[in-house]
Amino acid sequence: MRARTTAYLLSTLATSVVTVVALPVLLLAPSAARGWAEWHRRRAGRLVGVPAGERAGERPGGWAVWRRDLAWALAHIAVGFPFGLATLLCLGNILVAAVALTSWWAFPADQRPTLFSALDVHVNDWATALAGGIVQIAVLGAAVWWALPAPARLHGRLCLAMLAPSARERLTERVDVLTKSRVGVVDAHGAELQRIERDLHDGTQARLVSIAMQVGLARESLADDPDLVAALLMRAHETAEEAMAELRTVLQTIYPPILSDRGLDGALASLAARSSVPVDIELAELGTLPAAAEAVAYYVIAEALTNVTKHAAATRVAIRVERVDDVLSIEVTDDGQGGADEAGGTGITGMRRRVAALDGVVRLDSPPGGPTTLAVQVPCAQ
C-alpha cells in the first residue's frame, strides 16, 4: 500500500506538470479535458478504494462539465504538485543518504554528498556518514511510510469529489440506461412472443388439428367400422400425449416448473446433472427470491452451461451463487479455451437483455486461452 501511494504521488507530480503544459489544449478542447479528468477519476478511485463506476455511455457534456474539469485541473496542479514534489524530495534525499552512507569516500573532497540540506552537513568522514546517513534515511523513510499516504488519499478524494457527476447528470445517465434497457426488453419480449407463437402453431396446434380430424373420422365410422374407430382413437390418444409434451416444453421456456417444485438449488442441481462437463456448484443462503430473479438466474446458468458445452472445450465449470443485501450475484467460470465472442451466436446478447429487464448487469471476461468468467448481478429486493 505504501509503494502504491508513493507511486501515486510521483505520478501526480508528473501529471501536474503535464496539466500545466497542456492547459491551452484543455481550454480549447473540452473532449480532451473530459478524457484527462476521467482518467484521473478512475485512478483516484482505485487508490481510495471507491469504485469509480463504469459509464453506460458518454458522460453528459456541456459547459458545466467543462468548467468542472478545468476547475479540477487547477486544483490538481495546486494540490498535486506540492505533494508530488515533497515525495520526490523525500525519495531523492533517501538516495543521497544511502550514497553518502556507503560511498562518500569515492567523491572528490569538494564534491562530497551533503546531508540535511537546510543544515548543509558535508560528509567528510565515516562518523558523519554513519550517523547523519542513518538518521536522514530513518526520518525520511518514516515520512514516506507514515506521512505520505494521508496526502495521497486527500488528493484522491479531492479528485473524486470535484469530478463526481451532478444530480442532473446522474439522472440523465440513469434515464439513458433505462431507455436502452427498455428497448432491449421490448425487443426480447417480442422475439419471445414470436417464438412461443411459432412453437404453438407449428407443434401443439398442428397436433390438436390432427386429433380433431381423427376424432371426426372415428365418429363418422362409429357404426360402420368399429376396428377403424379403435385405431383412430388410439392414434388420437397418442397425438394428444405428444401435444401435451410439446405444450409442457413451451411452458418450461416461460417459467421452468422445476423452480416451483424444487427451488433454485434443485433446478441448478438438475442442470449440473444434465451437463456433459463436470460442474461444481457453490450456493450460499439466498433467502426468499422473487420469481423473476430466480427465473433469470436459471436461464443465465443454463445458457452459460450450453455455451461451455458447445464452444469452450472445458474440462470443469464452477458456479457460484450468492446474495449480498438485495443483489443476487452469479458467477460461472470454466477452464476452457476462452475467446468468447458475443457476436458469434453465444447467446450473450439475449442474456444481457433478460438481465437488463430486471435492471441487472452482465460482465464477461474471456481472454484467449481462458479461463472464461461470466459475472451477473440481478437486483432481488422483494
C-alpha positions in Angstrom: 0.0 0.0 0.0 2.9 2.4 0.8 4.5 1.7 -2.5 1.2 2.3 -4.2 0.6 5.7 -2.6 4.2 6.7 -3.3 3.9 5.8 -6.9 0.5 7.7 -7.0 2.1 10.9 -5.7 5.1 10.7 -8.1 2.7 10.2 -11.0 0.6 13.1 -9.6 3.7 15.3 -9.8 4.3 14.2 -13.4 0.6 14.7 -14.4 0.6 18.1 -12.7 3.4 19.2 -14.9 1.7 17.8 -18.0 -1.5 19.6 -17.0 0.3 22.9 -16.8 1.8 22.4 -20.2 -1.5 21.2 -21.7 -3.7 23.9 -20.2 -4.2 25.6 -23.6 -5.3 22.3 -25.1 -7.7 21.7 -22.2 -9.1 25.2 -22.6 -9.8 24.7 -26.4 -10.8 21.0 -26.4 -13.5 20.0 -23.9 -13.3 16.4 -25.0 -9.6 16.3 -24.2 -10.3 17.8 -20.8 -13.0 15.2 -20.2 -10.8 12.3 -21.1 -7.9 13.6 -18.9 -10.2 14.2 -16.0 -11.9 10.8 -16.3 -8.6 9.0 -16.3 -7.7 10.7 -13.1 -11.1 10.0 -11.6 -10.7 6.2 -12.2 -7.1 6.4 -10.9 -8.2 8.1 -7.7 -11.0 5.6 -7.3 -8.5 2.7 -7.4 -6.3 4.4 -4.8 -9.1 5.3 -2.4 -10.9 2.0 -2.9 -14.1 3.7 -4.1 -15.4 2.2 -7.4 -15.4 5.0 -10.0 -18.2 3.2 -11.9 -18.4 2.1 -15.5 -20.3 4.5 -17.7 -23.1 3.1 -19.8 -22.3 5.7 -22.5 -20.7 9.1 -22.9 -20.9 11.2 -19.9 -23.2 14.2 -20.4 -21.2 17.2 -21.7 -21.8 20.9 -21.8 -20.4 24.0 -20.3 -21.0 22.8 -16.7 -18.9 19.7 -17.1 -16.2 21.5 -19.0 -15.9 24.2 -16.3 -15.8 21.5 -13.6 -13.0 19.7 -15.5 -11.0 22.9 -15.7 -11.6 23.7 -12.0 -10.3 20.2 -11.2 -7.2 20.7 -13.4 -6.3 23.9 -11.5 -6.9 22.1 -8.1 -4.9 19.1 -9.4 -1.9 21.4 -10.1 -2.3 23.4 -6.8 -2.5 20.3 -4.6 -0.8 17.5 -6.6 2.4 19.4 -7.5 3.5 20.2 -3.9 2.5 16.7 -2.7 4.3 15.0 -5.5 7.4 17.3 -5.1 7.6 16.5 -1.4 7.5 12.8 -2.3 10.3 13.2 -4.9 12.4 15.2 -2.4 12.0 12.6 0.3 13.0 9.7 -2.0 15.8 11.8 -3.6 17.3 12.6 -0.2 17.0 9.0 1.0 19.0 8.1 -2.1 21.6 10.8 -1.3 21.8 9.5 2.3 22.3 5.9 1.0 25.1 7.1 -1.3 26.7 9.2 1.5 26.5 6.2 3.9 28.4 3.9 1.6 30.4 5.7 -1.0 31.2 9.2 0.3 34.9 8.5 0.1 34.7 7.9 -3.7 33.8 11.5 -4.4 36.4 14.3 -4.7 36.8 16.3 -1.5 35.0 19.4 -2.8 32.1 17.3 -4.3 31.2 15.0 -1.5 27.5 14.5 -0.6 25.6 16.9 1.7 23.1 15.7 4.3 20.3 17.7 5.9 20.2 20.3 3.1 19.0 23.0 5.5 22.0 22.5 7.8 24.4 21.8 4.9 26.2 18.9 6.6 29.1 17.8 4.4 30.2 14.1 4.7 33.9 14.1 5.1 34.4 11.1 7.5 32.8 7.8 8.4 31.3 9.2 11.7 29.3 11.8 9.8 28.3 9.4 7.1 27.1 6.7 9.5 25.3 9.0 12.0 23.9 11.5 9.5 23.1 9.0 6.8 21.2 6.6 9.1 19.3 9.5 10.8 18.3 11.0 7.4 17.2 7.6 6.0 15.2 6.9 9.2 13.5 10.3 9.3 12.6 10.4 5.6 11.7 6.7 5.5 9.3 7.3 8.3 7.8 10.2 6.5 7.4 8.1 3.3 5.9 5.2 5.4 3.5 7.1 7.7 3.0 10.6 6.4 2.7 10.3 2.6 -0.4 8.0 2.4 -2.5 10.8 4.0 -1.9 13.4 1.3 -2.2 10.7 -1.4 -5.7 9.8 -0.1 -6.5 13.5 0.3 -5.7 14.1 -3.4 -7.7 11.1 -4.4 -10.8 12.1 -2.5 -10.4 15.7 -3.9 -10.4 14.3 -7.4 -13.5 12.1 -6.8 -15.4 15.0 -5.1 -14.6 17.5 -7.8 -15.3 15.2 -10.7 -18.4 13.5 -9.3 -21.4 13.9 -11.6 -24.1 16.2 -10.5 -27.6 15.0 -9.6 -28.8 16.1 -13.0 -26.1 14.2 -14.8 -26.8 11.1 -12.8 -30.5 11.4 -13.6 -29.7 11.8 -17.3 -27.4 8.8 -17.2 -30.0 6.8 -15.5 -32.7 7.7 -18.0 -30.3 6.7 -20.8 -29.7 3.3 -19.3 -33.3 2.7 -18.6 -34.3 3.8 -22.1 -31.8 1.4 -23.7 -32.8 -1.5 -21.4 -36.4 -0.9 -22.1 -35.8 -1.1 -25.8 -33.9 -4.3 -25.3 -36.6 -5.7 -23.1 -39.3 -4.8 -25.7 -37.3 -6.5 -28.5 -36.6 -9.5 -26.3 -40.3 -9.7 -25.3 -41.4 -9.5 -29.0 -38.9 -12.2 -30.0 -40.1 -14.4 -27.2 -43.7 -14.0 -28.1 -42.9 -14.8 -31.8 -41.0 -17.9 -30.7 -43.9 -19.1 -28.4 -46.4 -18.4 -31.1 -44.3 -20.3 -33.7 -43.8 -23.3 -31.3 -47.6 -23.5 -30.6 -48.5 -23.0 -34.2 -46.1 -25.5 -35.7 -46.3 -28.1 -32.9 -49.2 -28.1 -30.5 -51.8 -26.5 -32.8 -50.9 -28.9 -35.6 -51.3 -31.9 -33.4 -54.6 -30.6 -32.0 -55.9 -30.2 -35.6 -54.8 -33.8 -36.3 -56.7 -35.0 -33.1 -59.8 -33.2 -34.2 -59.7 -34.8 -37.7 -59.1 -38.3 -36.2 -61.9 -38.0 -33.7 -64.2 -36.7 -36.5 -63.3 -39.7 -38.7 -63.9 -42.0 -35.8 -67.3 -40.5 -35.1 -68.3 -40.9 -38.8 -67.1 -44.5 -38.8 -68.6 -45.5 -35.5 -71.5 -47.5 -36.9 -69.8 -49.0 -40.0 -66.2 -49.9 -38.9 -65.6 -50.4 -35.2 -62.0 -51.6 -35.8 -61.1 -48.3 -37.7 -62.7 -46.3 -34.9 -60.5 -48.1 -32.3 -57.4 -47.4 -34.5 -58.3 -43.8 -35.0 -59.0 -43.2 -31.2 -55.7 -44.9 -30.4 -53.9 -42.6 -32.8 -55.7 -39.6 -31.4 -54.7 -40.6 -27.9 -51.0 -40.8 -28.9 -51.2 -37.5 -30.7 -52.8 -35.9 -27.6 -49.9 -37.1 -25.4 -47.4 -35.7 -27.9 -49.3 -32.4 -27.9 -49.2 -32.3 -24.1 -45.5 -33.0 -24.1 -44.8 -30.2 -26.6 -47.0 -27.8 -24.6 -45.1 -28.6 -21.4 -41.9 -27.8 -23.3 -43.2 -24.5 -24.4 -44.4 -23.7 -20.9 -41.0 -24.5 -19.5 -39.4 -21.8 -21.6 -41.8 -19.3 -19.9 -41.2 -20.3 -16.3 -39.5 -23.6 -15.5 -41.8 -25.8 -13.4 -38.7 -27.2 -11.6 -38.2 -23.8 -9.9 -41.7 -24.1 -8.3 -41.1 -27.8 -7.5 -37.5 -27.9 -6.2 -36.4 -24.2 -5.9 -33.3 -22.7 -7.5 -30.9 -25.1 -5.7 -32.7 -28.1 -7.1 -33.0 -26.6 -10.5 -29.3 -25.9 -10.7 -28.5 -29.4 -9.5 -30.6 -30.7 -12.3 -28.8 -28.5 -14.8 -25.5 -29.7 -13.5 -26.6 -33.4 -13.7 -27.5 -33.0 -17.3 -24.3 -31.1 -18.3 -21.7 -33.1 -20.2 -18.9 -31.0 -18.4 -18.4 -31.6 -14.7 -19.9 -28.8 -12.7 -19.1 -27.6 -9.2 -21.9 -25.6 -7.5 -21.4 -23.2 -4.6 -24.7 -22.0 -3.4 -24.9 -19.6 -0.5 -28.0 -18.9 1.6 -30.3 -16.9 -0.7 -33.4 -16.4 1.3 -36.6 -15.8 -0.5 -36.1 -14.7 -4.1 -38.6 -13.0 -6.4 -39.8 -15.5 -9.1 -38.4 -13.2 -11.8 -34.9 -13.2 -10.3 -35.0 -17.0 -9.9 -36.0 -17.4 -13.5 -33.3 -15.1 -14.8 -30.7 -16.9 -12.7 -31.8 -20.3 -14.0 -31.8 -19.2 -17.7 -28.4 -17.4 -17.3 -26.8 -20.5 -15.9 -28.5 -22.8 -18.4 -27.3 -20.7 -21.3 -23.8 -20.4 -19.8 -23.6 -24.2 -19.5 -24.8 -24.6 -23.0 -22.1 -22.2 -24.2 -19.4 -24.1 -22.3 -20.5 -27.4 -23.8 -20.6 -26.0 -27.4 -17.7 -23.6 -27.5 -15.3 -23.7 -24.6 -13.7 -27.1 -24.8 -13.6 -27.0 -21.0 -13.0 -29.8 -18.5 -14.7 -28.2 -15.5 -17.2 -25.5 -14.6 -17.5 -23.7 -11.3 -20.8 -21.9 -10.5 -21.1 -19.6 -7.5 -24.4 -18.0 -6.5 -24.8 -15.7 -3.5 -26.9 -12.9 -2.3 -25.4 -9.7 -0.9 -28.1 -7.5 0.6 -30.6 -7.1 -2.3 -28.3 -8.2 -5.1 -28.2 -11.7 -6.5 -24.7 -12.4 -7.8 -24.0 -15.3 -10.2 -20.5 -16.3 -11.4 -19.8 -19.0 -13.9 -16.2 -19.9 -14.6 -14.8 -22.5 -16.9 -11.2 -23.6 -17.7 -11.8 -23.7 -21.4 -10.0 -22.0 -24.3 -11.6 -18.6 -23.7 -12.0 -16.0 -26.5 -15.8 -15.9 -26.2 -17.3 -13.6 -28.8 -20.7 -12.1 -28.2 -21.2 -11.6 -31.9 -20.6 -15.3 -32.5 -24.0 -16.6 -31.6 -23.1 -17.5 -28.0 -26.4 -16.1 -26.6 -24.8 -13.4 -24.5 -26.8 -10.7 -26.1 -30.1 -12.4 -25.2 -28.7 -13.0 -21.7 -27.9 -9.3 -21.4 -31.4 -8.4 -22.4 -33.0 -10.8 -20.0 -30.9 -9.5 -17.1 -31.4 -5.8 -18.2 -35.1 -6.4 -17.8 -34.5 -6.6 -14.1 -32.0 -3.7 -14.1 -29.1 -6.1 -13.7 -25.7 -6.2 -15.3 -23.6 -8.8 -17.1 -19.8 -8.8 -17.3 -17.9 -11.3 -19.5 -14.1 -11.8 -19.1 -12.8 -14.3 -21.6 -9.2 -13.8 -22.7 -7.8 -16.1 -25.4 -6.5 -19.2 -23.7 -9.1 -18.8 -20.8 -10.4 -19.0 -18.3 -13.8 -17.5 -19.1 -15.8 -15.9 -16.3 -19.4 -14.7 -16.6 -20.5 -12.5 -13.8 -24.1 -11.4 -13.4 -25.7 -9.2 -10.8 -29.5 -9.0 -10.5 -31.4 -6.9 -8.0 -33.7 -9.1 -6.0 -35.5 -6.8 -3.5 -39.0 -8.1 -2.7 
